[in-house]
């Protein structure tokens, strides 16, 4: 029998998985990782940055603001 585990705040995401989870492009993840420094990896696996779900949730709520609609 296979058991499904509940999502954890410590689920690990690569850069591409983080982009998919946040609903943004990989280039946007790279920008915030290297230029704006708003996205900081929780650890590295070799040279690959790894992000926890909690980090991505915080990043989404603070850094990714929805565009404002133009007022008529």
N, C-alpha and C positions, 0 to 999 in steps of 0.2 A: 504494500500500500504506500502510495506517495502522499506525503503530508504537505499541504500548502502552508507556508509560513506567512505571517502577517508582515506588511511592509514595516520596515524599521527606519528610524531617523539616521541609522548608520549604514543604510544601503549605499553601495559604492557605485559611482558613475565615472566613466571615462569622459573625455571632452565631447565626443560625438553624442554619447548618451545624455550628457548634461544639456547639450543643445536641444536634443529631442524633448527632454523632460521640461525644459523651460519654454519650448515653443519658439526658439530662435535659431539662427543659422550658426554653423560652426565658426564662421569668420567673426561673428559677434562675440562668441565665447572667447576666441583668441584675442580680440580687441580688449575685452574687459580683463582678461588674464594678464596681458603683456603691457597694454598702454594705460588704461584707466586705473588698473590695480584694484578694481572693485570686486573682483572674483579671485579669491585666494584658495589654492588647493589645500585639502586637509592632510594629504600625504602624497607621496610619489611611489609609483611602482616602476623601478628603474628610473627612466627620465619622464615617464608618463604621469601627468598630474591626475589625482583621484579626488573626487568630490563626494561628500556625504549628502544625503537627501536634505538634512537640516540646513546645510550651507546653501544649497540651491534654493530652498524655500525662502531663506532670508534674502538671498540675492534677488529672487523674483519680486519679493515684496518691497525692497528698498531701491533697487537699481532699475527695474523694468517697469516704468510708469506707462500706462496707456496714453496714447496721443489724445490731446484735448480736441474736442470738436470745435470747429469754427463757429462763432456766434454770428447770427444774421443780423 
